[in-house]
Every structure is written in C-alpha cells, then in structure tokens.
Amino acid sequence: MRKQATLRLCLPVMTLWWREMVRFCRQRSRLVGAFVQPLLFWILLGGGFSASFRPPGTPEGTAYMEYFYPGIITLVLLFTAIFATISTVEDRREGFLQAVLVAPVTRSSIVLGQALGGATLALVQGILFLLLAPAAGISLTMSGVVAAVAVMFVISFGLTSLGLVIAWRMESVQGFHAIMNLILIPIWLLSGAFFPAAGVPVWLQWAMRLDPLTYGVAAFRRCLYLGNPAAVGEAPSLLLSLVLTVLFTGVAFVAATNAARRSAA
Amino acid sequence: MTKARTDMDIPAVEVEGLRHTYGAREALAGVTFSAMRGEIFGFLGPNGGGKTTLFKILSTLMPPTGGSVRVFGHDLAHESQAVRPRLGVVFQHPSLDPQLTVTENLMHHGHLYGLWGRALHSRTRATLDQLGLGDRASDPVKTLSGGLQRRAELAKVLVHRPELLVMDEPSTGLDPGARQDFNTVLRRLREQENVTILLTTHLIDEAEQCDRVGVLHQGRLVAMGDPDTLKGSVGGDVVVIWADNPEDMGVKMRERFGCEASVIDGALHVEHPCGHEFVREVVDAFPGAVKSATFGRPTLEDVFIRLTGRRLWSHNA
C-alpha cells in the first residue's frame, strides 16, 4: 500500500524525466548543439588564446587549454539547460506540456521531472567531456571523477532550474535570446570559467564574487584536482563553493516551482 | 448507457454568473448554463467572443475572476484537484509529442493519471483499438495524417476514462471528411460511456451536431438551446440577395414587400416563410437589379446573424 502511494507520487516525475531521455535520443541535432559546439569553442578559443594568455593566479606552466577545460564543461551544462528552457516555453504553449498542466499532478512534480531530465542530459554530456581530461593535461583520480560528477549534477540541476524560472514566466520564445545574452551567458562569463578573477579590475572582481556560478565552477575545478589541490591556484575553497552551489541550486528549484505554480497556462 | 452512478443526478457542469477580466478587458460578462450527463454541448461564436477564456476556465487552467463553476458538484475554484482525474481536455494545438510513438504518448498520459504497468498497457491497447488506431500504435506521431493525429489526441485523453471532455475547437485544421469521422467517434463515445462533452467551435456544421448550442458573443451567451429550436427562431427560409446597390435595394424591398431586410457583408438577408416564391417576386419586381439570390432553411449562422447583426466570420468563408 505504502509502496503504491510512493509510486503514484514518483510516476509523473519519472514519466516526464523519461520523455526527456527519449526525445534527446531522437533529436541528434541537440547533441551536436550541446556537445560539438562547446568542443569547438574549447579547441579554437583554448588553442587560440594559449599563445598570448597565461592565466594569472594559477601555478607556473598552466596552459590556457587546461584552465579553460572546467569552464567549457560548465558551458556544456549551461547549453543543455538552455535547450530544456526553450523547449519548455514551446511545449507549454502548444505542445505536450499543455496536457500535463491539467493532469492531477502538482506543479512541483512537473518541475522536478523537467529539472531532473535536463540535469541528466547535461550530466551525460559532461561525462563525455570528462573523457577529454588527458587532452587538457589533467590527470584524474577515481575519487576526483566521482566528486566531479556529483558536482556537475548539482550545477546542471541548478542551471536547468534557473532556466525553468525564466521559461515558466515567458509567453513566447521571442524574448528568450535577449534573456540568454543578458543573463545566462554573462553568468557563465563571470564565473571564472573563461578567465580567472586574479588581476581583473575591482568592479569585475565583485561581479565575479557575486555570481553564483563562480562557486559551481570553483567546486568543479577543485574536484578535478582533488589529488593535487596546489594545481588549482586561486579559487574559493571547496567547502564554501560546495555549500553555496547546493544553496543556489535549492533556491533556483524553489523559484522554478513557484514560477510554475503562478503560471496560469 | 450506464446510469447507475450515485451522483448521476448532479449535472456534469453548472456554471453561474461566470465572469473573467484581463485587466480592463472583460472576456466573459456573466455566463450561466448547465450541462447534463451524456450531453454534447457546443459553444458557437466568433474569435474573441469568449470561447477560449471559457475553455481555459473549464479545463482548470485558469481560475475565474468571478462567478462559480461546479463540475460533478465540485467547485472549480477550490477543488480542481478533485475534478482533474475525471476530466479530459483536448486542446486546439496538439498536445501529442510528435517525436514519440502513439503508444508512448498514451503511456506518458496514463502515468500522469496514476496508471501504470499491465493495467496501463491493456488500457492503452483497448483505447487505440476503440478508436481504430491499433495498427498505427508504434508509429511516431509525426508520421500520422492530420485526421489520425486528431484521433490519437482523443485516444490519449481517453486513456484515463474521463467522464467529462472539454475541447477547444477540436476539428481545427481537419478536412470535412476527417471532421465527420471525428464527430462520429464522439457520438459513439457518448452512446457507449455516457461521456459529457463540452466543445467550443466557430464551425456551423460542428455546432449543428451538438445536442445543445450556446451562442457566445462579446462574453455573453446570447442564445442557448438545441440547434433545431434555435433555427426555428428564424422565421421560415432565409433569402440572401446580392445586388449592385444592396442598401438602396433594401429600402425599396421594405417599401414594396413590407419585409425586414438587413445588409450583412454586402448581401441582403431576408427571412421569409416561403423562400422560393419570394426570390421570384423580387427578381420580377426589380428586373436586372438582382445579381444572384439564394434561399434555404436557416442555419445556426443565420441565428447568429439575427442575434448579433453580423456574420460569424467577418469575411465570406
């Protein structure tokens, strides 16, 4: 009896999660967009900057390709979250989600299914990217991989939730590009994914300090170098980063649930 | 018909003084009606008449800003969760996922209504067979024709055996054949399972197949009744005359025949007990002035014209 009640509660979450998995596998173009594009960015930007840019605040000899590596994985997670967001807006107006909204399920279970779906897809792509660590000059330890995967999951769950906060408030995808360029991309740019905080002007340092994703990237970076913390250079501590990342993810999820609840259709 | 349910005597839907405003704009201005079990009730009206707002409220997407809606005795404003399991909603835009197969769509739907496992599997198969979709079950929805997609949409909604169907312009985009086919499915559903159906439409032929029709105009129900009674309110035949100068001709006809002629979209509309004789009289009386004339039994559009002084669609369609 108890088992049945639990199943009933989990059923909508599971079914929405599973739908995301199936859809992703049937839309190859999404894989290209979310995986190949960041890969190109990493090779072109990383390679291009490596001659002129030695990231300050990192140990002697850290190549830009290596510094940029955790950042580009974060971009993979961000792109997947953006995809989930755009599809939610369309889905809600004239697609599958219309019917979900009149089904006897709570809005929080809808958001949970969506966020878990988005986070899982992001995680799969992040793990694929993790295989490229040797190419970046990073030697991973087993515990480092486990920790990095866990942090990736928390970050992508948080980013998807952040995207859903926007998606549930938007009436059409028209305005989404503006929001993406004004909110989501700057959050990534200022997170220490692209350049370190060391040596930048004070105002920019503050902006980076206030960016929640800074702590996600820092936690991820520290996990990658779990066996060799000295190689990280200047970055917020692991404990602080973990606490703030989990906090950000929790707040984003609650905000997404509220946005979904307030949304009429 | 199975009439053994205990709450069978309660109307399926009771709406009283329903109002809805978007800011300053009043979309519904006091709508009152009730629908009995097993009734097919259509809301006919032009775009902007309030149909979509009414649909959104009845489908639990949006709470009304005034008045009350009771579905199976439950107040929609406070007990929508009690109503939802018994409600099936068909949207104007498809809610099928085109990437998934027909069966996958139905399975997801079942999960959302707390069905799973073998029970859901057999329910899905039975519903697809019932709607004649058994052989397309494992095809992706995007490979189905428009008519079959619409039928699959209905199949999806029927998986959880709703007692009330609320549909927004259900035959949008269907050719007349597919529309007829969809209608037959609805009638069978009503006969076999006593499902109550509320639908909005701007199509005359769709409205005429309903048991009762409510005419929605500017947020109000300006008429309500079975299609024959509504059409009976129009006196006799409806004669439509096209002339070079309809206004002028209207005045002359009023003088000569003492009948009320109104000009709508450039054509003269006259109600007359005996259409074919009147057409001959008019043609004889104004030689050369009549470009063409038709007469026929009144349709629901004529009812709408009589009530509102305008056509359902602003252009001849």
Interface residues (C-beta under 8 A of the other chain):
Chain A: L7 R8 L11 P12 M14 T15 L16 W18 R19 V22 R23 R26 Q27 R93 E94 G95 F96 L97 Q98 A99 V100 L101 V102 A103 P104 V105 A264 A265
Chain B: K56 S59 T60 L61 M62 Q81 R84 P85 L87 V89 F91 H93 P94 S95 L96 D97 Q99 L100 E104 N105 M107 H108 H109 H111 L112 Y113 G114 W116 K156 V157
